[in-house]
């Protein structure tokens, strides 16, 4: 990284909420063959060389477990260099020093600081360099306030403040500096408003028609000192007014103080989760064309595509894409809008397989898993959020299991063992932790006081069979914990054997867990309990268990009752055990609770709660009610792998070979799914033609194709099959 000669520099005094701007002027005689800027900050930074923005990384250096890992970026700035140069860098609070990490005093109380090196290779062979040191200057910028939760205040009317000498922060050290590992955060889609309207309260509102994470840009003509104050929102209340209570304490606001004349602005060091802009203060006439929403997310390659003959399912698919984009801003978060935005391990575990269909997320997940390991306790516990900004001191079933499930899903999706090699020891520590933490040998059980709200586990979080006032669902937490103990142990055994390790002791442990589970929990009594028994191989009566699950769903009006734990596997448990029709009943259900209920109520992203908006338009709750929460979007994993039938063989991961086993249903009309792999693009399509189903399959690899239970093994190519429709 070549920062050995550079120094951490900061402000000579307390600038308060104002973002500092660091500066360095320098001359380069002759022409430069190459110029490279190496840089990072405590906070988030934005660099400009000679008035041009350096790079496209928004909110650099990203989000990591800062006490151990702080990414350093390198930019080629050759084309920006001149003879006389000025390098300016503003630094905001970001994750490192903002409200989001307020509980993490070990990092949050660190001073704002910058470290950088600019190296130049001249065409005549000379090598020049400038590093951050006491010769740099610093001043108060026009960014008067910036925070991820609360937004930004910018005063364009201010004259430039005088420069001061920067001070050195020798105490900060460089031990935690690491090269850039993750995908950079970039500006992505740009959306124009679909309407401007005035609410019954008289609020002036811009509607982009799409919930997203990012920020917005506006242009206007104004007088110096005029103010723009904009508050964002995800939804409207039942009366049609802007609703912001679900943001809780996050202000999510922008204040802009105008200079004279025509101007435009977008934020520098913050982002928002929003669909609507409420123009609280705005000078002059409002033209919706003057506003643009800009989506921000990690720069991942799109790999999966789906379209079918049902408009609602197509909208649902788009909703899952938008929720992934909104919550894959360097770390996999729960939501992008309220005073949370944490890297919840349970949400990431549930969605990781779906994420790997939509986008190439290997690098994204691999970087975050390194942070998961950095937060892992000595006893093996995986904390609930990573980075652990909230300083939570517990490890919950199905949340901590991300350390086994996500690496395995990445291995299946991309066929590379490095992610398994990196995480094997952490997997083992987690499995050992579950065994050591239990009251019972060969299960994971906990004390009665640990089963209360905010105890050890989250249970089947937000399941609809929960008793009044509970978020936990009715599935016994010891059952869930023991089921995931078995599942993670099985993945550990598979991983170890793939890596050539002796896993005989853990294989024996897995057998004991399964045997103990069957004795302790012989009868499933909730939808989720049935699902886990089927998916994790914890029942000797698969046929009877599947029949009971299907019956429970039918008796409930073809509706699910599952939460975060059960929903991820629910449709698989049905379709893989002879009840594909029932799985489709759930997928196509439009009444509450269902995926299409959200779509029919105007959702453009996945909701945290099935009834985030009720039939009468009222809001479920303000306490915990995100409208951009990807976890339940895991249903798309089923559409990719079961409805379209595309999946990789475990013996040939990464689609070196494939299986295509479609499960058509007339209610979709037709379906086409495409998946870009490192071996080429696989596509599976089917449509109903009278009494027959026509299948069209394109595969670049050897593939086993199953149509109505009949197997065909094919080579790379295009194939068409027909079968009698149901």
Secondary structure by P-SEA (a helix, b strand, c coil): cccccccccccccccccbbbbbbccccccccccbbbbbccccccccccccccccccccccccccccccbbbbbbbbccccccccbbbbbbbccccccccccccccccccccccccbbbbbbccccccccccccccbbbbbcccccccccccbbbbcccccccccbbbbccccccccccccccbbbbbcccccccccccccccccccccccccccbbbbbbbbcccbbbbbbbbcccccccccccccccccccbbbbbbccccbbbbbcccccccccccccccccccccccbbbbbbcccccccbbbbcccaaaaaaaaaaaaaaaaacccccccccccccccccaaaaaacaaaaaaaccaaaaaaaaaaaaaaaccccccccccccccccccccccccccccccaaaaaaaacccaaaaaacaaaaaaaaaaaaaacccccccccccccccccccccccccccccccccccccccaaaaaaaaaaaaaaaaaaaaaaacccaaaaaaaaaaaaaaaaaaccccccaaaaaaaaaacccccaaaaaaaaaaaaaaacccccccccccccaaaaaaacccaaaaaaaaaccccccaaaaaaaccccccccccccccccccccccccccccccccaaaaaaaccccbbbbbcccccccbbbbbbbccccccbbbbbbbccccbbbbbbbbcccbbbbbbbbccbbbbbcccbbbbbcbbbbbbbbbcc
